[in-house]
Amino acid sequence: MTQSHLIYGTLGGLAALASAFTWALGSILFRKLGNKVSPLGMNLGKNIIGILYIGIILLLTGIKAVSDREFLILGASGLLGIALGDTLFFKALIELGPRLTVILGTLGPVFTVILAVIFLREMPSFLAWIGILLTTTGVSWILWRRSPGEDVRKSRISGIKYLLLSILCTSIGIIFAKIGVSSVSALQALFIRFIGGTIGLTLYGLASRQIKTWLAPFRDIRLLKFILLTVFIVVFGGFWLFLLSLKYTDASIASILNSTEPLFILPLTAFFFQEKISLQEIIGAIVAVSGVVLIFMR
C-alpha cells in the first residue's frame, strides 16, 4: 500500500469517526423535535434545508458535470437511504429514544459489510468476521435489557421493526453511494442524494395529500431556528463526512467506524436527559465497539 493510500485511508477513517459523533449529537437534537414534527415532515424539511445549504456552497465553489449513470445511482441512493431509511430511522428514534436507537443501529455496518462483500467484492479478514460476531453479540445484549416501567413489548418491538427496515434501506443506499461517489465530489454527491430523497418524499406527500400537514410546524419561527441549526450539524457533520469517508476508504470500513456512535451517545444522553447508564449497556457497548475495532484492524 502506497503512502498516499495510507494518508487517504486515515483521512477516510477520521471522517467516519467524526461523522459518528455528529450523528450521536444529531440523534439527540432530532429527538427533541419528535413531539413537534412528524418523522416524514422532519425528513422532508431536513432534505429541503439541506439542499439549500449545499446548493449555496456549490454555487460558490462550482459544479462539475456528472454522468447520467452516476446521477441515477446517487439519486437511487438518496431515495433508499434518505427518503426511506431516514424516515424509518426517525420513527424508530421516537419509539426507542436516541440511546437505544443509536446503539442498536450498530447492526447497520454488519448489513453493509455483507452487501459490500457481495456487490463490491470487498473481503473482510478473519479478524473482521470475529468483529462482526462481537458487534452483533453486544447489540443483542443491549436489546434484551429490561428497564423498570417501560412498555417493552409494544413500543420497543414497533421501534425495532422500523429500525431494522431503516438499516436495510440505508445499507443498500451506502453501496449505491460508494459506487457513485468514486468520481464525484462528496459534497456534490450529497446534493444529488438529497435531491433523490426529496423527490421521493414529495411525491409520496402529494399522493397522500399530507405534505401541508408535514410542513406546517416549520411556520413556528423559534422551532425553525432550532431545525436550521440541527440540519446544518447533521448535513455537514453526519452526511458529508460519511460520504467523504466512503470516497477514501472501503464501504465496509467506513460503515464500521461510523457505528462507534455508542461511544458518544451514552455520555451525551446521560448529560442531556439525565438517563442512567446501566452496567448491561456499558458491557454491551464495550463488546460491540470491540467488534468494530477488530473489523477496522483487518
Secondary structure as GFF3:
##gff-version 3
##sequence-region A 1 298
A	DSSP	alpha_helix	3	33	.	.	.	ID=ss1
A	DSSP	alpha_helix	39	61	.	.	.	ID=ss2
A	DSSP	alpha_helix	68	78	.	.	.	ID=ss3
A	DSSP	pi_helix	79	84	.	.	.	ID=ss4
A	DSSP	alpha_helix	85	96	.	.	.	ID=ss5
A	DSSP	alpha_helix	98	104	.	.	.	ID=ss6
A	DSSP	three_ten_helix	105	107	.	.	.	ID=ss7
A	DSSP	alpha_helix	108	119	.	.	.	ID=ss8
A	DSSP	alpha_helix	126	143	.	.	.	ID=ss9
A	DSSP	pi_helix	152	156	.	.	.	ID=ss10
A	DSSP	alpha_helix	157	180	.	.	.	ID=ss11
A	DSSP	three_ten_helix	181	183	.	.	.	ID=ss12
A	DSSP	alpha_helix	186	208	.	.	.	ID=ss13
A	DSSP	alpha_helix	211	215	.	.	.	ID=ss14
A	DSSP	three_ten_helix	216	219	.	.	.	ID=ss15
A	DSSP	alpha_helix	221	233	.	.	.	ID=ss16
A	DSSP	pi_helix	234	239	.	.	.	ID=ss17
A	DSSP	alpha_helix	240	248	.	.	.	ID=ss18
A	DSSP	alpha_helix	251	258	.	.	.	ID=ss19
A	DSSP	alpha_helix	261	273	.	.	.	ID=ss20
A	DSSP	alpha_helix	279	296	.	.	.	ID=ss21
###
